[in-house]
């Protein structure tokens, strides 16, 4: 199991760069970035960096880790435009970009920016078509597509990606999102506890079989908020809607080991402390030195070494 970090878009650019460089020096696998234009709650004027511009900036100066959106809201950009944006970032990175996409969920920014939100079913219909458009543009020279939501006529996307430009579908919806991932994605991601991940991974495997795919070909990642509990460390509240892994070093080792046993290929640590970038760096250091090397069968990055083998 590999380890990556997801930054918060509310960090200043200098902090984003500092944390990303530290993540890479620590030998971690990747750096991910959310795709939002404003906070989902709290003060709406809090600064938020745009995802793909930030990823392209990181690609130019952070030379080894994978870089990806976790995840792009499909409602924000036409999928053909998004594919071209991602390819440009992939060229800047030398082939390390992952195009993560989801149906879109943050209703307040849709209302603020005048972006059509639609029902859950409509957004999932659009997501499925978007995955087809992105894959076709990536894999074919000329694309004609007549969907309900998107239409392309003899469209091409050049240059092609330097790397594979894996398509990651984010979300744990069992009726629509997971089957969409099984049909079109190279990678799948969802927030999950160990038990939830194991349950949804089973649904993914059955959906892959129905789609005629080998489930082993689909890379699986998850994330949960991580908090080290130790004497003298402040206890900070987390949003109640998200899964949390917390405890002592020994408890973190045990829980993360169970994620690996459940079939997680990549555990993504959310660095969601915009006012405290030093805390994110400290958490990376503790995990790198005390937690990750003790996980049986896991990739164990060490300070100063390149990322774990792919």
Secondary structure, 3 states (H helix, E strand, C coil): CEEEEEECCCCCHHHHHHHHHHHHHCCCCEEEECCCCCCCCCCCCCCCCCHHHHHHHHHHHCCCCEEEECCEEHHHCCHHHHHHHHHHHHHHHCCCEEEEEECCCCHHHHHHHCCCCCCHHHHHHHHHHHHHHHHHHHHCCCEEEECCCCEEEEECCCCCCCCCCCEEEECCCCCCHHHHHHHHCCEEEEECCHHHHHHHHHHHHHHHHHCCCCHHHCEEEEEEEEEECCCCCCCCCCCCCCCEEEECHHHHHHHHHHHHHCCCCEEEEEECCCCCHHHHHHHHHHHHHHHHHHCCCCCCCCCCCCCCCC
